[in-house]
Amino acid sequence: MLVLLILHLVAALSAPLLVRRWGPRACLLLALAPAATFGWAVAHTGAVHAGEAVVETYPWVAELQLDVALRVTTLSWLMLLLVGGVGALVLVYSARYFHAGSAGLARFAAVMVAFAGAMLGLVVSDDLLLLYVFWELTTVFSYLLIGHSTERRSSRWAAAQALTVTTLGGLAMLVGFLLLGHHVGSYRWSVVTAAPLPGGGYLVVAVVLVLAGALAKSAVFPFTSWLPVAMAAPTPVSAYLHAAAMVKAGVFLIGLLGPALAPAGPWRPVTVVAGLVTLVAGGWAALRQTDLKLLLAYGTVSQLGLLTVVLGAGTPKAALAGVAMLLAHALFKAALFLVVGILDHSAGSRDLRDLSGVGRGAPVLATVATLAAASMAGVPPLLGFVAKEAVLGAFTGRPVVLAGLVVGSALTVAYSIRFLWGAFASRPGVPVTDVARPPAAMLVPPALLAVAGFAAGPAAGWLGGLLRPYAELFGPVEEKLALWHGPTAALGLSAVVLAGGFVLHLVRGPLTPALTRLRAPVGGNQGYEWITHWFDRFAIEVTGATQRGALPQYLGTVLVSLVLVPGGAMLATRPWRTEIAVWDNPTQLVVCVVIAVAALLAVGARRRLTAMLLVGVTGYGTAMMFVLYGAPDVALTQFLVETATIAVFVLVLRRLPDRFSARPLRRSRWVRRGIGLAAGLVTAGLALAAAGARRTPSISAAFPDLAVAEGYGRNVVNVTLVDIRAWDTMGEMAVLVVTATGVASLIFERSRTGPRPRRPAPVRSGPDRGTVWLRGGATLHARRRSIVFEVVTRLIFHTVLLFSLFLLFSGHNSPGGGFSGGLVAGLALTVRYLAGGRYELAEAAPVGAGTVLGAGLALSVGGGAVGLLLADQVLESVKVNLWLPLVGDFYLVTSLFFDIGVYLVVVGLVLDILRSLGAEVDRHVEAAGEPARGLAVQHEGEAP
């Protein structure tokens, strides 16, 4: 089975090249992929007849206990025959349906084969999560196929509607799968169906969610609207997706899980009610259609309702009848769609009001259509009759359901006759339609399907023996499929159905006003448009009410939501432990008081700089808590991050007013304090709850030993970052690079990796100061210079850089590392900028920030590649023993290169911030000729 999936993948990838070379004839070669699926299913007929399961399992995501688990039983075997056989015939049909140069042919061929592969994976998946993956792949591929004619608005709308409805249903189904799998302890449906299921509301919710996905996929009420609209797709798409494949996925899922979930409370009521409504409403709507393709579309909706009722009933007789109807429907409906495509090509129309005498001009085509339509109507001796009689016989003990089935089946007969009459009959007053002779490649596929439906009727006994193992999952099977059971009640009902449908067709003239008036007050498509319109309107109103550009309002909304939702749930359940140690020593209490006081004062501060400094106190206080709890490495990082954050705040505050807005601050001061206090309490409670919720030992308990044995370092924090959890660090570095690029793109008007700015001539507005301590400082006005600051900067700059390198190289065994070292180097650059301005920053760092960021990321990735080469695993540390004169023996760990990459990324990030929020803002100010309030007070304590 895995080989078949790979075959479809290869065929889909090669389809554009084949189409480019051979045009539509490439579809003949691509048809070999689904034909191989059909052949595989035929080859395993013996195992299915014996009731055995064909199983294949391949490891996939071991951490999630998720394997590529494939399993074929009777129901999935039948679906393989349909997916493979009908898929191959439709591709053969497509070779003549499309002409050379058809727009999007290469895309159609590739997506069609990919869809066939996705359906193959869906029906053979034993794991519910794997089934969901293929389920959503069919949704995506169907979206592309329905929207094939991208230039037509109707195609785009139909594709979007199908995608929206089926995706929402799929998401609901996924939640249902998760509920079932969590309770059972496995997501294998073979295990789920054999395990005892939970009772009460848990099972009810799971069943309803799973059924929502199944009903949406099969266009069953209330999700009917998308299928008729999807007829905007090319006819081969309709014949495959909407007759034999995609829409069968929903009823297939109902049949797959029926043996386990049918006894559940809501299963039978939901499937029976939704199915009967769809059966009758779809058949009634089909009688109103004049477009033959739309007539078949509503007929498909009606038949899917019938399949939902039968496969959802959960009895052996209904199960056997359901799989027989599943096969019959695929054969006759795919054939009829292909016939409509031939009519469209040969007669130039599919509107039954314009067609007349087509049966005389194309007798073979009319014969094929008659066989298929007769099977749809349930005329003996075709398979449709056998299946319809079995369906009626399965519900003889349920009169209400049986009455609905009889009415729906009579409507089916009526629109089957309407199809033949409208497409092929000669009608007075309508000119005879000229019909071109259809190509054999287009005529053979529907003919084979129609003949198969005709031949399967007399062979119903043999076919019933093949399908019997599925029905036995529901209990002992007493009935069997047969063309003749004698004078039974089901036979009499079949005759009533045929007669009733014929009468409905005879009275079609008087029935026309009733057909026009008797319809739902709001059609399915109109309802979908109404819902989407009001969702859009609601989104606009919510956006207008909430997106006011006020950051305090956004933050307040987030915090209030945190307090109400998680906080309310926490208060209701009280998940924390009762014994809580408030502190280990009194010093921690003192630090906590300082943090709390600083936070309260920050809320009431009126000057932005004051608030920023008070927030900084809370950060430094947090670092002190790390020190008191014995985490020097984390404390060092917190100190450095807080310092760098203050520097960034200072750069931003230069372009903002000195004070906050006065009136909102006075009015909302206590409200903000209350929100902050509540958010703090909720966060503390969540932390306590999380700490007390652990049920198994933490994996971090093994980190110290792993750090020494595998990472060759004694600093657990640093080894974790560059070895044990190196993938996490790699992702965080990528986020930093993307963030830096985004921030800079908002500010820079030119490349940020270009040449550094040239220093202009020094400003000589004051007395000559003699020695130039910083070369860029001379470009500043005398009132903006501080000789003491310049001298101190020159004296400590290189020392700070050396200290950053010390932290980098010693971090594997002592507090430090690439992140801490990079922050120290970034702070050195910050001091250099504050002392000498943007030209001095260019002197200190002549390379572009983007170059540094890219080099750091590339070096970290390269370090991971070294681990792959030397240890067969990406990002694994390798110890290399070396010797140097005067130094002696020492060792080098390859994760050092990863850490150097982290160092460069952090330096590049700080440099990017300085050049965007600092130097580039300076350049904008100079270009605009503004007095630059922030620059004028650079050394007065409020801004750099």
Secondary structure, DSSP 8 states (H G I E B T S, - for coil): -HHHHHHHHHHHHHHHHHHHHHGGGHHHHHTHHHHHHHHHHHHTHHHHHTT--EEEEEEEEGGGTEEEEEEE-HHHHHHHHHHHHHHHHHHHHHHHHS-TT-TTHHHHHHHHHHHHHHHHHHHHB-BHHHHHHHHHHHHHHHHHHHT--TT-HHHHHHHHHHHHHHHHHHHHHHHHHHHHHHHHT--BHHHHTTS----THHHHHHHHHHHHHHHHHTT-TTS-THHHHGGGS-HHHHHHHTTTSHHHHHHHHHHHHHHHHTTSTTHHHHHHHHHHHHHHHHHHHHTT--BHHHHHHHHHHHHHHHHHHHHHS-SHHHHHHHHHHHHHHHHHHHHHHHHHHHHHHHHS--BTTT--SHHHH-HHHHHHHHHHHHHHHT-TTSHHHHHHHHHHHHTTT-HHHHHHHHHHHHHHHHHHHHHHHHHH---TTS---------HHHHHHHHHHHHHHHHHTTTHHHHHHHHHHHHGGGS-------S---S-HHHHHHHHHHHHHHHHHHTHHHHHHHHHHSS-SS-HHHHHHHHHHHHHHHHHHHHHHH-SS-HHHHHHHHHHHHHHHHHHHHHHH--S-S-----SSHHHHHHHHHHHHHHHHHHH--BHHHHHHHHHHHHHHHHHHHHHTT-HHHHHHHHHHHHHHHHHHHHHHTTS-SB--HHHHHHHHHHHHHHHHHHHHHHHHHHHHHHH---S--GGGGHHHHHHHTS--S-HHHHIIIIITHHHHHHHHHHHHHHHHHHHHHH-SS-SSS----------SS----S-SSTTGGGS-GGG--HHHHHHHHHHHHHHHHHHHHHHHHTTTSS--HHHHHHHHHHHHHHHHHHHHHHHHHHH--S-HHHHHHHHHHHHHHHHHHHHHHHSSTT---EEEEEETTTEEEEEETHHHHHHHHHHHHHHHHHHHIIIIIIIHHHHHHHHT---HHHHTTTTTS--
